Amino acid sequence: MLESFLKMFEYEFMLRAIVVGALVALCSALLGITLVLKRYSMIGDGLSHVGFGALCVALAMNLAPLTVSVPVVIIAAFLLLQISENSKIKGDAAIALISSTALAVGIMVTSTTTGINSDVNGYMFGSILAMSDTDVIVSIILSVAVLLLYIVFYNKIFAVTFDESFARATGTKTKLYNTLVSLLTAVTIVIGMRIMGAMLISSLVIFPALTAMRVCRSFRRVVITSAIVSVVCFFAGLFVSFCFSMPAGASVVAANAVMFIIFSIVGMIKRKVS
């Protein structure tokens, strides 16, 4: 097993997937905590559908997928926040409205142009083999930017996560920081779609946070545990994918599901003992 693990690092495409995937897993875990606690966890699923629609249009027009999808998904995140806050359409309904429309546009464009080819299939279900040098560089830059912004505004994000009304009363610009979280989530979703796929990337946002909350109670411990769990599950899933020739995205999700079950059992035992 150790030999197989070390052999995984000999391939360039695996090194690309490891670097980008670990960064995306870390970003997703940190942002997922806020989204889950604010009952907005399905935003990841909605934005991934928007991203898929944008990628289909980009591929049909022979444009760089990331160059097109990043701004489109950021705009969608902003619109989603505005619709949810300023209209009668709330939360999950707003997500369903925007995501289903974007997905429909993507499918229509694909069916009338390139069809469901390997590129489209790769973005739908993930493909670590198709990552170019440009994809890797852009993904690393964006991931590092997301992590830095999260660290810099950690206290403000903590405030709007737990008590938005109190934060607003103390002068915190809650709308600004809610928008920041949405935008960081949008960027993370787009760069993670290449590895995880549009259909599975949202699990990378939801699973680590829920897993950490099975055993941790303080926000800081949940953040640290969620980050560790997310990265460990990504490596485990990628290792299984490499050894048994399974899809990387599905393997990572399966690893997260197993970890969630383990933490749930540990949490129940911990509560009974205490």
QUIMO-V431991 format. One record per residue. N is the residue number from 1. D_LAST is the distance of its C-alpha to the last C-alpha in Angstrom with 2 decimals. Layout:
N,D_LAST / N,D_LAST
This chain:
1,37.82 / 2,38.09 / 3,41.79 / 4,41.19 / 5,38.70 / 6,41.29 / 7,44.08 / 8,42.36 / 9,43.17 / 10,46.87 / 11,47.55 / 12,48.32 / 13,46.96 / 14,43.59 / 15,43.50 / 16,44.24 / 17,41.44 / 18,38.94 / 19,39.87 / 20,40.07 / 21,37.14 / 22,34.73 / 23,35.85 / 24,35.59 / 25,32.10 / 26,31.01 / 27,32.79 / 28,31.43 / 29,27.78 / 30,28.20 / 31,30.17 / 32,28.06 / 33,25.10 / 34,27.43 / 35,29.06 / 36,25.92 / 37,24.51 / 38,28.00 / 39,28.27 / 40,31.21 / 41,30.02 / 42,33.11 / 43,35.40 / 44,35.15 / 45,36.56 / 46,39.25 / 47,40.39 / 48,40.55 / 49,43.01 / 50,45.00 / 51,45.06 / 52,46.31 / 53,49.06 / 54,50.12 / 55,50.17 / 56,52.38 / 57,54.82 / 58,54.84 / 59,55.59 / 60,58.30 / 61,59.94 / 62,59.58 / 63,57.49 / 64,54.61 / 65,51.46 / 66,49.14 / 67,51.83 / 68,52.07 / 69,48.51 / 70,46.76 / 71,48.78 / 72,48.77 / 73,44.97 / 74,44.62 / 75,47.05 / 76,45.16 / 77,41.89 / 78,43.76 / 79,45.39 / 80,42.15 / 81,40.63 / 82,43.82 / 83,44.07 / 84,40.49 / 85,40.84 / 86,44.45 / 87,45.17 / 88,44.10 / 89,42.83 / 90,39.11 / 91,36.42 / 92,36.49 / 93,40.03 / 94,41.37 / 95,39.79 / 96,41.32 / 97,44.65 / 98,45.06 / 99,43.55 / 100,45.54 / 101,48.72 / 102,48.33 / 103,47.55 / 104,50.61 / 105,52.81 / 106,51.66 / 107,52.38 / 108,55.76 / 109,56.81 / 110,55.79 / 111,57.63 / 112,60.82 / 113,60.85 / 114,59.21 / 115,57.42 / 116,54.08 / 117,54.91 / 118,52.75 / 119,51.99 / 120,50.76 / 121,48.77 / 122,47.20 / 123,46.01 / 124,44.71 / 125,42.65 / 126,42.60 / 127,44.82 / 128,44.19 / 129,47.76 / 130,49.39 / 131,48.07 / 132,51.06 / 133,51.28 / 134,51.60 / 135,48.45 / 136,46.51 / 137,47.93 / 138,47.40 / 139,43.84 / 140,42.94 / 141,44.56 / 142,42.83 / 143,39.38 / 144,39.75 / 145,40.96 / 146,37.91 / 147,35.53 / 148,37.56 / 149,37.67 / 150,33.92 / 151,33.35 / 152,36.08 / 153,34.84 / 154,31.08 / 155,30.59 / 156,32.77 / 157,31.07 / 158,27.67 / 159,29.31 / 160,30.87 / 161,27.78 / 162,25.48 / 163,28.07 / 164,31.56 / 165,33.13 / 166,32.04 / 167,33.13 / 168,36.46 / 169,36.91 / 170,36.50 / 171,39.24 / 172,37.43 / 173,39.54 / 174,36.92 / 175,39.49 / 176,40.45 / 177,36.96 / 178,36.20 / 179,39.46 / 180,38.53 / 181,35.33 / 182,37.44 / 183,40.12 / 184,37.85 / 185,36.29 / 186,39.84 / 187,40.91 / 188,37.89 / 189,38.48 / 190,42.15 / 191,41.81 / 192,39.10 / 193,41.25 / 194,43.51 / 195,40.81 / 196,38.43 / 197,41.00 / 198,41.11 / 199,39.40 / 200,36.27 / 201,35.86 / 202,33.67 / 203,30.92 / 204,30.77 / 205,29.96 / 206,27.32 / 207,25.37 / 208,24.06 / 209,22.75 / 210,20.95 / 211,19.58 / 212,18.22 / 213,16.61 / 214,14.44 / 215,12.26 / 216,13.66 / 217,13.75 / 218,16.66 / 219,20.17 / 220,21.23 / 221,18.47 / 222,19.22 / 223,22.89 / 224,22.67 / 225,20.49 / 226,22.69 / 227,25.80 / 228,24.84 / 229,23.84 / 230,27.07 / 231,29.33 / 232,27.86 / 233,28.21 / 234,31.70 / 235,32.77 / 236,31.34 / 237,33.14 / 238,36.30 / 239,36.29 / 240,36.03 / 241,38.75 / 242,40.96 / 243,40.62 / 244,41.05 / 245,43.23 / 246,40.86 / 247,40.74 / 248,38.68 / 249,37.17 / 250,36.02 / 251,34.58 / 252,32.53 / 253,31.17 / 254,30.33 / 255,28.44 / 256,26.43 / 257,25.73 / 258,24.49 / 259,22.21 / 260,20.83 / 261,20.06 / 262,18.39 / 263,16.14 / 264,15.38 / 265,14.32 / 266,12.18 / 267,10.57 / 268,10.02 / 269,8.60 / 270,6.16 / 271,5.21 / 272,5.52 / 273,3.79 / 274,0.00
